[in-house]
């Protein structure tokens, strides 16, 4: 198997695992929106669409983080999920940049 295809297969497997972990947490209507956008960005097969989906997911995550910052109560699990999601998107963006596929949208 070609190295690029093997890496893509492994990346999809890791993304699926990440999605499973994040979507296993209880979801309200507020959390569902950012999670759906995030999962879409991770699993998108069209490399030309991934950069715009990453930007959309980052915006949704930041918006939700701001909402939680102003909310009362214990939201530590969702806050950690938001941090993890931003980290994963940053890693995906770095991988795309390394392979020269993120330059146009950045």
Secondary structure, DSSP 8 states (H G I E B T S, - for coil): --HHHHHHHHHHHHHHHHHHHHHHS---HHHHHHHHHHHHHHH---HHHHHHHHHHHHHHHHHHHHHHHHS-S--HHHHHHHHHHHHHHHHHHHHHHHTT-STTT-
